[in-house]
Amino acid sequence: MATFVLVEHPLIKAKLTMLRDRRTDRLQFRQILEEVTALMVYEITRDFPLRQVEVETPLERTAGVELARPVVLVPVLRAGIVMLDGVLDLIPSARVGHIGIYRDPATLKPVEYFAKLPANLSDALVIVVDPMLATGGSAARAVSIVKERGARDVRFLCLVAAPEGRRAIHNAHPDVPVYAASLDRELDAHGYIRPGLGDAGDRLFGT
């Protein structure tokens, strides 16, 4: 099975509990979501390649490093857009693309309605972000889109995953590692992750 990494850290666990709490209001939910994303970036970037550079300190020249390849962030609209700032806080040089996909409420199948991506994805480390990995249909389709545009090194970052979504993205893209803060119990009959944290988009935007 493709790599599935549970990013387990005391701060992430505590903040995820706050996200699950139905009493957490929209402003708090947005802020905590960004904070958890930023904490998870440390794990997802652990093996990013580096190259040697030299810099001039106030006293002398010294050796240092910088990321060896460009980074492209691709949030899945709409909820994924809120995770963007958490990543950009740590990788401000990253380029950003957007993919619009919604899940048909009757069929639970992904429906694509928008895709705008930077050029030269083949040279980049591409991180697709979406808070929820439920059925896995939208995630798998988003990864397919970036691959069709040339991406060769793709990672998927989410907060909460269901076993069904994990299996779906593995079956569609066994080469793509998935990073999550929690692997929850199951999907219910309506395609919601249980125990989950509700509909992230609705909680973020008040819809």
GIDA-V604139 format. One record per residue. N is the residue number from 1. RES is the residue in one small letter. SS is DSSP state (2 for helix, 1 for strand, 0 for the rest). D_FIRST is the distance of its C-alpha to the first C-alpha in whole Angstrom. Layout:
BEGIN
N & RES & SS & D_FIRST
N & RES & SS & D_FIRST
END
This chain:
BEGIN
1 & m & 0 & 0
2 & a & 0 & 4
3 & t & 0 & 6
4 & f & 1 & 8
5 & v & 1 & 12
6 & l & 1 & 14
7 & v & 0 & 18
8 & e & 0 & 20
9 & h & 0 & 23
10 & p & 2 & 27
11 & l & 2 & 28
12 & i & 2 & 25
13 & k & 2 & 25
14 & a & 2 & 29
15 & k & 2 & 28
16 & l & 2 & 26
17 & t & 2 & 28
18 & m & 2 & 31
19 & l & 2 & 29
20 & r & 2 & 28
21 & d & 0 & 32
22 & r & 0 & 34
23 & r & 0 & 37
24 & t & 0 & 35
25 & d & 0 & 37
26 & r & 2 & 36
27 & l & 2 & 37
28 & q & 2 & 35
29 & f & 2 & 32
30 & r & 2 & 32
31 & q & 2 & 33
32 & i & 2 & 31
33 & l & 2 & 28
34 & e & 2 & 29
35 & e & 2 & 29
36 & v & 2 & 26
37 & t & 2 & 24
38 & a & 2 & 26
39 & l & 2 & 25
40 & m & 2 & 21
41 & v & 2 & 22
42 & y & 2 & 23
43 & e & 2 & 19
44 & i & 2 & 18
45 & t & 0 & 21
46 & r & 0 & 21
47 & d & 0 & 20
48 & f & 0 & 22
49 & p & 0 & 24
50 & l & 1 & 28
51 & r & 1 & 31
52 & q & 1 & 34
53 & v & 1 & 37
54 & e & 1 & 40
55 & v & 1 & 42
56 & e & 1 & 46
57 & t & 0 & 46
58 & p & 0 & 49
59 & l & 0 & 50
60 & e & 0 & 49
61 & r & 1 & 46
62 & t & 1 & 43
63 & a & 1 & 39
64 & g & 1 & 36
65 & v & 1 & 33
66 & e & 1 & 32
67 & l & 1 & 28
68 & a & 0 & 28
69 & r & 0 & 27
70 & p & 0 & 27
71 & v & 1 & 25
72 & v & 1 & 25
73 & l & 1 & 24
74 & v & 1 & 24
75 & p & 1 & 24
76 & v & 1 & 24
77 & l & 1 & 27
78 & r & 0 & 28
79 & a & 0 & 27
80 & g & 2 & 25
81 & i & 2 & 28
82 & v & 2 & 29
83 & m & 2 & 26
84 & l & 2 & 28
85 & d & 2 & 30
86 & g & 2 & 28
87 & v & 2 & 26
88 & l & 2 & 30
89 & d & 0 & 32
90 & l & 0 & 30
91 & i & 0 & 29
92 & p & 0 & 32
93 & s & 0 & 32
94 & a & 0 & 29
95 & r & 1 & 30
96 & v & 1 & 29
97 & g & 1 & 28
98 & h & 1 & 27
99 & i & 1 & 26
100 & g & 1 & 27
101 & i & 1 & 25
102 & y & 1 & 26
103 & r & 1 & 25
104 & d & 0 & 28
105 & p & 0 & 29
106 & a & 0 & 29
107 & t & 0 & 26
108 & l & 0 & 24
109 & k & 0 & 23
110 & p & 1 & 23
111 & v & 1 & 26
112 & e & 1 & 26
113 & y & 1 & 30
114 & f & 1 & 30
115 & a & 1 & 28
116 & k & 1 & 30
117 & l & 0 & 28
118 & p & 0 & 30
119 & a & 0 & 30
120 & n & 0 & 29
121 & l & 2 & 25
122 & s & 2 & 24
123 & d & 2 & 25
124 & a & 0 & 24
125 & l & 1 & 21
126 & v & 1 & 20
127 & i & 1 & 19
128 & v & 1 & 19
129 & v & 1 & 20
130 & d & 0 & 21
131 & p & 0 & 22
132 & m & 1 & 20
133 & l & 1 & 16
134 & a & 0 & 18
135 & t & 0 & 17
136 & g & 0 & 15
137 & g & 2 & 17
138 & s & 2 & 19
139 & a & 2 & 16
140 & a & 2 & 15
141 & r & 2 & 18
142 & a & 2 & 19
143 & v & 2 & 17
144 & s & 2 & 18
145 & i & 2 & 21
146 & v & 2 & 21
147 & k & 2 & 19
148 & e & 2 & 22
149 & r & 0 & 25
150 & g & 0 & 23
151 & a & 0 & 21
152 & r & 0 & 18
153 & d & 1 & 17
154 & v & 1 & 16
155 & r & 1 & 15
156 & f & 1 & 15
157 & l & 1 & 17
158 & c & 0 & 18
159 & l & 0 & 20
160 & v & 1 & 18
161 & a & 1 & 15
162 & a & 0 & 15
163 & p & 2 & 12
164 & e & 2 & 13
165 & g & 2 & 13
166 & r & 2 & 10
167 & r & 2 & 8
168 & a & 2 & 11
169 & i & 2 & 10
170 & h & 2 & 6
171 & n & 2 & 8
172 & a & 2 & 11
173 & h & 0 & 10
174 & p & 0 & 7
175 & d & 0 & 9
176 & v & 0 & 10
177 & p & 1 & 10
178 & v & 1 & 11
179 & y & 1 & 14
180 & a & 1 & 15
181 & a & 0 & 18
182 & s & 1 & 18
183 & l & 1 & 15
184 & d & 0 & 18
185 & r & 0 & 19
186 & e & 1 & 19
187 & l & 1 & 20
188 & d & 0 & 24
189 & a & 0 & 26
190 & h & 0 & 26
191 & g & 0 & 23
192 & y & 0 & 24
193 & i & 1 & 21
194 & r & 1 & 23
195 & p & 0 & 24
196 & g & 0 & 23
197 & l & 0 & 26
198 & g & 0 & 28
199 & d & 0 & 28
200 & a & 2 & 27
201 & g & 2 & 29
202 & d & 2 & 32
203 & r & 2 & 32
204 & l & 2 & 32
205 & f & 2 & 35
206 & g & 0 & 37
207 & t & 0 & 36
END
